């Protein structure tokens, strides 16, 4: 039996392209309520982003970004002037590393940030947003809106998938009250 040229060409193309296929990866975030965000993070600040700087880690294997924020108020933790924390991803030269569900931070913009220390690729014990976009609330009109509001979240232990404040956000004073109620102090 003779194999038609078209079929042979398709099989040859599939064999040639197979090594180029990459595995699919997904990020799944389990919903974090304000109770867990407040209890499991060391520092919660409301502040404005001053500066963002991306760079290669020490092993030149991953791009990291340092974000400097000027806190207008500290909801949990000790205030020590401006705060610099590190997130995964960023742009160095013409190469960009994007982390799905990571925070979207812009210099000059105000946020409420839930920060704690963790090890990042090639960077040990860095102050960071462990819960990615769930640890960032955009501030507008006296309200705080979770950046995870458009992120599909896996249910928490109670089966909830909604973000704190939902689409309407939370009044900043209410968010602060809830952080104090759950901060473990």
C-alpha positions as CSV (number, residue, x, y, z in Angstrom):
1,X,0.0,0.0,0.0
2,X,1.3,3.4,-1.0
3,X,0.9,6.4,1.4
4,X,-0.4,9.5,-0.4
5,X,2.0,12.4,-0.5
6,X,-0.3,14.7,1.4
7,X,-0.6,12.3,4.3
8,X,3.2,11.7,4.3
9,X,3.8,15.5,4.3
10,X,1.4,16.0,7.3
11,X,3.1,13.2,9.3
12,X,6.5,14.6,8.5
13,X,5.4,18.1,9.5
14,X,4.0,16.8,12.9
15,X,7.2,14.9,13.6
16,X,9.3,18.0,12.8
17,X,7.2,20.3,14.9
18,X,6.8,18.0,17.9
19,X,10.0,19.0,19.7
20,X,8.8,22.7,19.6
21,X,5.7,22.0,21.6
22,X,5.7,23.3,25.1
23,X,3.8,22.0,28.0
24,X,0.8,24.0,29.1
25,X,1.0,25.6,32.6
26,X,-1.7,27.2,34.6
27,X,-1.8,29.3,37.7
28,X,-4.5,28.4,40.2
29,X,-5.1,30.7,43.1
30,X,-7.2,29.6,46.0
31,X,-9.5,32.4,47.2
32,X,-8.1,34.3,50.2
33,X,-10.5,36.3,52.4
34,X,-9.4,39.4,54.3
35,X,-9.2,37.3,57.4
36,X,-6.4,35.1,55.9
37,X,-4.8,38.0,54.1
38,X,-4.5,40.0,57.4
39,X,-3.5,37.0,59.5
40,X,-0.9,35.6,57.1
41,X,0.9,38.8,56.0
42,X,3.4,40.8,58.1
43,X,2.8,44.2,56.7
44,X,-0.3,45.8,55.3
45,X,0.1,49.4,53.9
46,X,-2.0,51.9,51.9
47,X,0.4,53.8,49.7
48,X,1.4,55.2,46.4
49,X,3.9,53.5,44.1
50,X,7.0,55.6,43.7
51,X,9.2,53.5,41.5
52,X,9.4,50.2,39.7
53,X,12.7,48.6,38.6
54,X,13.0,45.2,36.8
55,X,16.3,43.2,36.7
56,X,17.7,39.7,36.3
57,X,18.1,37.7,39.5
58,X,21.7,36.7,40.6
59,X,21.7,33.6,38.5
60,X,20.4,35.4,35.4
61,X,17.6,32.8,35.2
62,X,14.6,34.9,36.1
63,X,13.4,38.5,35.9
64,X,12.3,40.2,39.2
65,X,10.9,43.6,39.8
66,X,11.4,45.8,42.9
67,X,8.5,48.1,43.7
68,X,9.0,51.1,46.1
69,X,5.9,52.4,47.8
70,X,5.4,55.5,50.0
71,X,2.9,54.4,52.7
72,X,0.2,57.0,53.6
73,X,-0.9,54.7,56.4
74,X,0.1,51.3,57.9
75,X,-2.8,49.0,58.7
76,X,-0.5,46.2,60.1
77,X,3.2,46.1,60.9
78,X,5.8,48.7,61.6
79,X,6.3,51.8,59.4
80,X,9.9,52.5,58.5
81,X,9.6,55.0,55.7
82,X,9.3,53.9,52.1
83,X,8.7,50.2,51.5
84,X,10.4,48.2,48.8
85,X,9.1,44.7,47.9
86,X,9.9,42.3,45.0
87,X,7.5,40.6,42.6
88,X,8.2,37.9,40.0
89,X,8.3,39.0,36.4
90,X,9.0,42.3,34.6
91,X,10.8,43.6,31.5
92,X,14.6,43.8,31.0
93,X,15.6,45.1,27.6
94,X,13.4,43.5,25.0
95,X,12.5,40.4,27.2
96,X,9.4,40.4,29.3
97,X,8.4,37.7,31.8
98,X,4.7,37.7,32.6
99,X,3.3,36.0,35.7
100,X,-0.3,35.1,35.4
101,X,-2.5,36.6,38.1
102,X,0.4,38.8,39.3
103,X,-0.2,42.3,40.6
104,X,-0.5,45.2,38.1
105,X,1.3,48.1,39.7
106,X,1.8,51.6,38.1
107,X,4.0,54.4,39.4
108,X,1.9,57.2,40.9
109,X,-1.1,54.9,41.6
110,X,-2.4,54.2,45.2
111,X,-2.9,50.7,46.5
112,X,-3.5,48.7,49.7
113,X,-0.8,46.0,49.7
114,X,-0.6,42.7,51.8
115,X,3.1,41.9,52.1
116,X,5.2,39.1,53.7
117,X,8.6,37.5,53.3
118,X,9.1,34.6,50.9
119,X,11.8,33.0,48.7
120,X,11.6,34.0,45.1
121,X,13.6,32.4,42.2
122,X,17.2,33.4,43.0
123,X,16.2,35.8,45.7
124,X,15.9,34.6,49.3
125,X,13.6,36.1,52.0
126,X,12.2,39.0,50.0
127,X,9.3,41.1,51.0
128,X,6.7,40.2,48.4
129,X,3.0,39.8,47.5
130,X,2.7,36.1,48.3
131,X,-0.9,36.0,47.2
132,X,-0.1,37.8,43.9
133,X,-3.1,39.9,42.7
134,X,-5.2,38.9,45.8
135,X,-2.7,40.9,47.9
136,X,-3.3,44.1,46.0
137,X,-6.3,46.4,46.2
138,X,-6.6,49.4,43.9
139,X,-7.7,52.6,45.7
140,X,-10.2,54.9,44.2
141,X,-12.9,57.2,45.6
142,X,-12.3,56.1,49.2
143,X,-12.8,52.5,48.3
144,X,-10.4,49.5,47.8
145,X,-11.0,47.0,44.9
146,X,-9.2,43.7,44.8
147,X,-7.1,43.2,41.7
148,X,-8.2,39.6,41.8
149,X,-11.8,40.6,40.9
150,X,-11.4,39.4,37.3
151,X,-9.2,36.3,38.2
152,X,-11.0,32.9,38.4
153,X,-10.2,31.7,41.9
154,X,-10.4,28.2,43.3
155,X,-12.8,27.9,46.2
156,X,-11.5,28.3,49.7
157,X,-12.3,25.9,52.6
158,X,-15.8,27.5,52.9
159,X,-16.4,27.0,49.1
160,X,-16.3,30.8,48.4
161,X,-14.7,32.2,45.2
162,X,-15.6,35.9,45.6
163,X,-13.0,38.5,46.3
164,X,-13.3,40.7,49.4
165,X,-15.6,43.6,48.6
166,X,-16.7,42.1,45.3
167,X,-17.2,44.4,42.3
168,X,-18.2,47.3,44.6
169,X,-15.0,47.1,46.7
170,X,-14.7,48.0,50.3
171,X,-14.7,51.4,52.0
172,X,-11.0,52.0,53.1
173,X,-12.2,52.4,56.7
174,X,-14.0,49.0,56.6
175,X,-11.0,47.3,55.1
176,X,-8.8,48.7,57.8
177,X,-11.3,47.6,60.5
178,X,-11.3,44.1,59.1
179,X,-7.5,43.9,58.9
180,X,-7.3,45.0,62.6
181,X,-10.0,42.4,63.5
182,X,-8.0,39.6,61.9
183,X,-4.3,40.7,62.3
184,X,-3.6,38.3,65.2
185,X,-2.6,41.0,67.6
